[in-house]
Structure formats: structure tokens, C-alpha cells
Amino acid sequence: MLSERAKLLLSNIVYRSLFGVFFTYEQIESVGLKDALTELFEKKIIRECMFHEKRFIVLVEHEKELENFLAMRKVAEQKKGTLIKYLKFFRISPFIRAVFISGSLTLGRVEDDSDLDVFVLTAPDRIWTARFLLSAILSLFGIRRTKFESIAPNKICLSHYMTTNALFDYESIFTAQVLGNLELLWEAKPEIGKTFVRKHKWLRKYLLISPNELLEKQVNKIGQSLVQKIGEWFLNGWFGSIIEWFLRIIQLRRIKNDPKTLRPNGRIVATDQMLEFHPDSKEGEVIRDYNLAMKKLGFPEFANERSSKMEVVISN
């Protein structure tokens, strides 16, 4: 029987292993779980592998994946550098409050032809305006991935927006890892990104560290630009509310009429607090594989993770 701390650590190790991603010994030690790590070593569930002078923690029989992971991580760092160069476009777009690196890019599991996943926070009551203007700006400069591109190297994938006052309450190990692995790239004002993550207290059930400790590592941090401030001044008040209402109607109509919206197992959300577009969501598949991995390791009692039940949620 494992302790709760060892169970939490094992859960994170197993989840990452599904994507061929691994913790270093130092990462686990830094969050105070050395005792849990020792417990897993003693039960011979995991082992330590030295690779390029770093100590990696891997499940038994996963050592061969390390070299590929490190090669992909180098590509990920290059792509993060590209994303930083694109920051100027987010800074001129009105009502953008924070930008996070998300998806496989934060895990370091990318290839040369991978796109750049971002998670965007917007001002309350302006999410539709923010999405329209940001999409237009990125499209104008040819760096936005469109739904017609199956492969879009180094183009930005705008698949997830939330307002700063929204709460992501679709709980599962999958959604916890999505939020927990966000890497803050830019915020309009200090603490916007951290405040957003901290209020999701349910993350503590799944992550190695609490929401208060997340996002300490920031890639870049710059305030609002003058262009963004002028745009917001112009689009605030009653005039901006009319524009928001109009853009909401247009975008909702397009979302509802898109055949991808009703794909089985997709995650499509279009409300005034959140926009998410993952018609081919892997959540069900990942959770199934996670439960199977736990059973294979001899822990069927831990193989009970469920989907967040997040499917299609569209405002009227």
C-alpha cells in the first residue's frame, strides 16, 4: 500500500510517461517529495537513469524513451523562443490580459513541424472582441494556424480563451495537467496569471505542487503597450458593448454551423467566460491509457480516473 504522497507522485510520473515525458530527480526533490520518491524506489516501481549528466526518474522499461524526449525538448526551447518574438502581436491586441504556453510545448514534447499552443486570458465581458481582434492581427501577419491547416509549423494555435474572472470547473486528471503545466509567457499586469491559477484549488488533488507555487518560472513579462491601451479606451463603454454583442452573434453562428463542433468526444465550449476548440480531444483516450498503465503496474485501486464530462457547451 502506498502513502498518499507516493500515490500523488506516482500519478504524475505515470501521466507524463504516457507522453514520453520525465521528471528529473531535482524537480521532485525541489517540491519536497523525496520521501515519496524513496518509497517508489523501494517498491521497484521506478528507477533513476543518468543521461547527459542529469538524473531522470522513469518507470521501469521506459529508459529507451529518454533520448527522444531530450531531443524534443531542445526543439521545444527553440519554439518558445519563436513564441517570445511573437509577443508584440499579443501586446497590441485589446483586452488580452495574459498569455500562457500550453499543450505539448510546455511538456517539451514537440517536433519540428509542431504548432505553438497558447492559452489566452481576456478581460471580462470582452472575450468575443478579444478573440476576433487577436485572430485578425495574427492572420494579418501570417502566423495564426487556421482550421484548414493540418500541419502548421511555428504558427500560433488559438484554441483556448478564458476571462480573468472565470473558473475552470471541469475536473479530471487531464484538465488538471492542462492547467498545471501552463507556462506564463506574458501578462498585462503583475499577478494576473498567478491569481487565475490559484483560485483553482481542486488542482491540489492532482498536482505535485499547490496552485500557490505554480508559475514561478516566467519566460517573459511585459506590461501593456500604448496601442493596446488606446484600443481598449476606444472599445470600452456602450460602444464597445455593442461591438461585443455583434461579434458574439457572428462567432456563435459560425461555431454552431461548423461540422467539427459535433464530433464525438470533442471538447467545444463557447460561452461568455470560456472558448475552447478541441474537436479531436484526446482526454478520453489519455485517461483510458492512464488507468490501463496503473493496472499494469499492479495498482488497480488507482485506475479509477474519469473524464471531466466536458463535451459541447455553447451559449444561446
C-alpha positions in Angstrom: 0.0 0.0 0.0 1.3 3.4 -1.0 1.2 6.6 1.1 -0.9 9.5 -0.2 2.3 11.4 -1.1 3.7 8.4 -3.0 0.4 7.9 -4.8 0.4 11.6 -5.9 4.0 11.3 -7.2 3.3 8.0 -9.0 0.2 9.5 -10.6 2.2 12.4 -12.1 5.0 10.1 -13.2 2.6 7.7 -14.9 0.7 10.5 -16.5 3.8 12.1 -18.0 5.1 8.8 -19.2 2.1 8.5 -21.5 3.6 11.3 -23.5 7.2 10.2 -23.1 8.0 13.0 -20.7 10.0 12.6 -17.5 10.9 14.4 -14.2 14.4 14.9 -13.1 15.4 13.9 -9.5 16.0 17.6 -8.7 12.5 18.6 -9.8 10.9 16.1 -7.4 13.3 16.9 -4.6 12.5 20.7 -5.0 8.8 20.1 -4.2 9.5 18.2 -1.0 8.6 14.7 -2.2 12.0 12.9 -1.6 10.3 10.6 0.9 7.7 9.6 -1.7 10.4 9.1 -4.2 12.3 6.7 -1.8 9.1 4.8 -1.3 8.6 4.2 -5.0 12.3 3.2 -5.4 11.9 0.7 -2.6 8.9 -0.9 -4.3 10.9 -1.1 -7.6 8.2 0.8 -9.5 10.6 3.4 -10.8 14.3 3.8 -11.4 16.9 6.5 -11.8 18.7 7.0 -15.1 21.7 9.2 -15.8 21.5 10.9 -19.1 23.6 13.9 -20.3 24.7 14.4 -16.6 21.1 14.6 -15.4 19.2 12.2 -13.1 15.9 11.3 -14.6 13.1 9.3 -12.9 11.4 6.8 -15.2 9.1 3.9 -14.9 10.8 0.5 -15.3 11.1 -0.3 -19.0 10.8 3.3 -20.1 14.5 4.2 -20.3 14.8 3.9 -24.0 12.4 6.9 -24.5 14.8 9.3 -22.7 16.9 10.2 -25.7 13.9 11.0 -27.8 12.5 13.2 -25.0 15.7 15.2 -24.7 15.9 15.8 -28.4 12.3 17.0 -28.5 12.9 19.3 -25.5 15.6 21.1 -27.5 13.1 21.7 -30.3 10.6 23.0 -27.7 13.1 25.6 -26.4 13.6 26.8 -29.9 9.9 27.1 -30.4 9.4 29.0 -27.1 12.0 31.5 -28.4 9.9 31.9 -31.6 6.8 32.5 -29.5 8.5 35.2 -27.4 9.3 37.0 -30.7 5.5 37.0 -31.4 4.7 38.6 -28.1 4.5 42.1 -29.7 1.3 41.0 -31.5 -0.4 40.0 -28.3 0.6 43.2 -26.7 -1.1 45.4 -29.3 -4.3 43.4 -29.2 -7.0 44.9 -27.0 -8.4 43.1 -23.9 -5.7 40.4 -23.8 -4.7 40.1 -20.1 -2.3 37.1 -20.1 -0.8 34.6 -22.5 0.4 31.1 -21.4 2.4 28.5 -23.3 0.2 25.3 -23.2 -0.2 21.8 -24.5 2.7 19.6 -25.6 5.0 22.7 -25.9 5.1 23.1 -22.1 5.9 19.4 -21.7 8.7 19.6 -24.2 7.1 17.0 -26.4 7.2 18.7 -29.9 8.6 18.1 -33.3 9.9 20.5 -36.0 6.5 20.7 -37.7 4.6 21.3 -34.5 2.5 24.5 -34.0 2.6 26.8 -31.0 -0.2 26.2 -28.4 -1.3 29.1 -26.3 -3.9 29.7 -23.6 -5.2 33.2 -23.5 -6.8 35.2 -20.7 -9.0 38.1 -21.6 -10.8 40.9 -19.9 -14.3 40.1 -18.6 -17.2 41.0 -21.0 -14.8 41.3 -23.9 -13.9 37.7 -24.8 -15.5 37.8 -28.2 -13.9 41.1 -29.1 -10.5 39.9 -27.9 -10.7 36.7 -29.9 -11.8 38.5 -33.1 -9.1 41.1 -32.9 -6.2 38.8 -31.9 -7.2 36.3 -34.7 -7.3 39.2 -37.2 -3.9 40.5 -36.1 -2.1 37.1 -36.2 -3.8 36.2 -39.5 -2.6 39.6 -41.0 1.0 38.7 -40.2 0.5 35.0 -41.4 1.3 33.4 -38.0 -2.1 32.1 -37.0 -2.9 28.4 -37.6 -6.3 28.0 -39.3 -8.7 25.1 -39.2 -7.7 24.3 -42.8 -4.1 23.5 -41.9 -3.4 20.0 -40.7 0.3 20.9 -40.2 1.3 24.5 -39.3 5.0 24.7 -38.1 5.6 27.6 -35.8 2.1 29.1 -36.3 0.0 30.0 -33.2 -2.9 27.8 -32.3 -5.6 29.9 -30.6 -7.7 27.1 -29.2 -8.4 28.2 -25.6 -9.6 31.5 -24.1 -10.9 32.3 -20.7 -11.9 35.6 -19.0 -9.9 36.5 -15.9 -12.9 36.1 -13.6 -13.9 32.7 -15.0 -13.4 29.4 -13.2 -12.4 26.2 -15.0 -14.5 23.6 -13.1 -14.3 20.6 -15.4 -12.3 18.4 -13.1 -10.2 15.4 -14.2 -6.5 14.4 -14.1 -6.4 15.5 -17.8 -7.7 19.1 -17.2 -5.6 19.4 -14.0 -2.4 18.7 -16.0 -3.5 21.1 -18.7 -3.8 23.9 -16.2 -0.9 22.7 -14.0 1.5 22.7 -16.9 0.7 26.2 -18.2 3.8 28.4 -18.5 3.3 32.1 -18.2 4.6 34.0 -21.2 3.2 37.5 -20.7 0.7 39.3 -18.5 -0.7 42.8 -18.8 -0.4 43.5 -15.1 1.5 41.7 -12.3 -0.1 38.6 -10.7 -2.9 38.2 -13.3 -1.6 34.8 -14.3 -0.9 33.5 -10.8 -4.3 34.8 -9.5 -6.1 32.9 -12.2 -4.4 29.6 -11.3 -4.5 30.0 -7.5 -8.3 30.1 -7.5 -8.5 26.5 -8.9 -7.9 24.9 -5.6 -9.1 21.5 -6.8 -5.7 21.2 -8.7 -4.1 20.2 -5.4 -5.7 16.7 -5.7 -3.7 16.0 -8.9 -0.5 18.1 -8.9 2.8 17.8 -7.2 2.7 21.4 -6.0 -0.1 23.6 -4.9 -1.5 26.4 -7.1 0.3 29.0 -4.9 3.6 27.6 -6.1 2.8 27.3 -9.8 4.0 29.7 -12.5 7.1 30.9 -10.5 9.1 30.4 -13.7 8.2 33.0 -16.2 9.5 33.1 -19.7 8.8 36.8 -20.3 6.8 39.5 -18.6 6.0 42.9 -20.2 3.1 45.3 -19.5 0.5 46.7 -21.8 1.5 48.6 -24.9 0.2 52.1 -25.8 -1.6 50.7 -28.8 -3.4 48.2 -26.6 -4.4 50.8 -24.1 -5.8 53.1 -26.9 -7.7 50.3 -28.4 -9.3 49.4 -25.1 -10.2 53.1 -24.4 -12.0 53.2 -27.8 -13.8 49.9 -27.3 -14.9 50.4 -23.7 -18.3 51.7 -22.7 -21.6 51.4 -24.5 -19.9 51.4 -28.0 -17.6 48.5 -27.1 -20.6 46.6 -25.6 -22.4 46.9 -28.9 -19.4 45.6 -30.8 -19.0 42.7 -28.3 -22.7 41.8 -28.8 -22.4 41.9 -32.6 -19.1 39.8 -32.6 -20.7 37.3 -30.2 -23.6 36.7 -32.6 -21.4 36.3 -35.6 -18.9 34.0 -34.0 -21.5 31.8 -32.3 -23.3 31.3 -35.6 -20.1 30.2 -37.2 -19.2 27.8 -34.3 -22.7 26.2 -34.4 -22.6 25.7 -38.1 -19.1 24.2 -38.1 -19.3 20.4 -38.7 -16.4 19.8 -36.3 -18.5 21.2 -33.4 -20.5 18.0 -33.0 -17.7 15.5 -33.4 -17.9 12.6 -30.9 -15.6 13.1 -27.8 -14.8 16.7 -28.8 -14.3 19.5 -26.3 -16.1 22.6 -27.7 -17.0 25.4 -25.3 -18.4 28.8 -26.5 -19.7 30.9 -23.6 -19.1 34.5 -22.4 -16.4 33.2 -20.0 -14.6 30.5 -21.9 -13.9 29.5 -25.5 -12.3 26.1 -26.2 -11.9 24.4 -29.5 -10.6 20.9 -29.4 -12.9 18.9 -31.7 -10.5 15.9 -31.6 -9.8 16.0 -27.8 -7.6 13.2 -26.5 -9.0 13.4 -23.0 -10.9 10.1 -23.1 -8.0 8.2 -24.7 -5.4 9.6 -22.3 -7.5 8.7 -19.2 -8.1 5.2 -20.6 -4.4 4.7 -21.1 -3.6 6.1 -17.7 -6.0 3.7 -16.0 -4.5 0.8 -18.0 -1.0 1.8 -17.0 -1.9 1.9 -13.3 -3.4 -1.6 -13.6 -0.3 -2.9 -15.4 1.9 -1.5 -12.5 -0.3 -3.5 -10.1 -2.4 -0.7 -8.7 -5.9 -1.3 -10.0 -7.3 0.7 -7.0 -5.7 3.8 -8.6 -7.1 3.1 -12.0 -10.4 4.9 -11.4 -9.9 8.3 -13.1 -12.8 9.7 -15.0 -13.3 12.2 -17.8 -14.3 15.7 -16.9 -17.5 15.2 -19.0 -16.6 18.4 -20.8 -18.1 18.0 -24.3 -20.1 20.6 -26.2 -21.2 23.7 -24.3 -22.5 26.6 -26.4 -24.3 29.7 -25.3 -27.7 30.6 -26.9 
